[in-house]
Amino acid sequence: MSRIIIYSTGTCPICDKAKQLFKKWNLDYQESRVDLDKNALKEMLSITNHARMVPQFVIDDKWIGGFTELTELHMDGELDTLINN
């Protein structure tokens, strides 16, 4: 199982952008489509304290947040620290 989970939908352009970035950064991820899988939606809601927007990111069972938080982690160099541990 991948250390990174992306909760997404099939109609979300930001989700697509996030997946492109992970591929660019050579990071494996698991995609959980909340629009197709009710269990994935329940899981996302539980982990994220009922976040309603996608994408949402989890790394090593820790909720990171959405695309803004992922971008901030990357810009601050903290994403590398999380991934390389």
C-alpha positions as CSV (number, residue, x, y, z in Angstrom):
1,M,0.0,0.0,0.0
2,S,1.2,3.5,-0.8
3,R,2.2,5.9,1.9
4,I,0.2,8.7,0.1
5,I,-3.5,8.7,-0.3
6,I,-5.3,11.2,-2.5
7,Y,-9.1,11.5,-2.0
8,S,-10.5,12.7,-5.3
9,T,-13.3,12.8,-7.8
10,G,-13.4,12.2,-11.5
11,T,-14.4,15.8,-12.3
12,C,-11.9,17.7,-10.1
13,P,-9.2,19.6,-12.1
14,I,-7.2,20.3,-8.9
15,C,-7.1,16.5,-8.2
16,D,-5.7,16.0,-11.7
17,K,-3.1,18.6,-11.1
18,A,-2.1,17.0,-7.8
19,K,-1.7,13.6,-9.4
20,Q,0.5,15.2,-12.1
21,L,2.7,16.8,-9.5
22,F,3.1,13.5,-7.6
23,K,4.1,11.8,-10.9
24,K,6.5,14.6,-11.6
25,W,8.0,14.2,-8.1
26,N,8.2,10.4,-8.7
27,L,6.0,9.7,-5.7
28,D,3.6,6.8,-5.6
29,Y,0.1,7.4,-4.4
30,Q,-3.1,5.6,-3.9
31,E,-6.2,7.3,-5.3
32,S,-9.5,6.9,-3.5
33,R,-12.4,8.2,-5.6
34,V,-15.0,9.5,-3.2
35,D,-17.5,9.9,-6.0
36,L,-17.4,6.2,-6.9
37,D,-16.9,4.6,-3.5
38,K,-19.1,5.4,-0.5
39,N,-16.6,3.7,1.8
40,A,-13.9,6.0,0.5
41,L,-16.1,9.0,1.2
42,K,-16.9,7.8,4.7
43,E,-13.1,7.2,5.3
44,M,-12.2,10.7,4.0
45,L,-14.9,12.4,6.2
46,S,-13.6,10.5,9.2
47,I,-10.0,11.3,8.7
48,T,-10.5,14.9,7.7
49,N,-13.0,15.9,10.3
50,H,-15.7,16.1,7.6
51,A,-13.9,18.0,4.9
52,R,-16.2,18.5,1.9
53,M,-13.6,19.5,-0.7
54,V,-11.2,17.4,-2.8
55,P,-8.4,16.7,-3.1
56,Q,-7.5,15.7,0.4
57,F,-4.2,14.2,1.2
58,V,-3.0,11.7,3.8
59,I,0.7,10.7,4.2
60,D,1.6,7.9,6.5
61,D,-1.9,8.0,8.1
62,K,-1.6,11.7,8.8
63,W,-4.1,14.1,7.3
64,I,-2.2,16.8,5.4
65,G,-5.1,18.9,4.1
66,G,-6.0,20.0,0.6
67,F,-4.0,21.3,-2.3
68,T,-3.1,24.5,-0.6
69,E,-1.6,22.7,2.4
70,L,0.2,20.3,0.1
71,T,1.7,23.2,-1.9
72,E,2.8,25.0,1.3
73,L,4.5,21.8,2.6
74,H,6.3,21.5,-0.7
75,M,7.4,25.1,-0.8
76,D,8.6,25.0,2.8
77,G,10.6,21.8,2.1
78,E,8.5,19.9,4.7
79,L,7.0,17.5,2.1
80,D,10.4,16.1,1.4
81,T,10.9,15.5,5.1
82,L,7.6,13.7,5.4
83,I,8.3,11.5,2.3
84,N,11.9,10.7,3.2
85,N,11.2,9.5,6.7
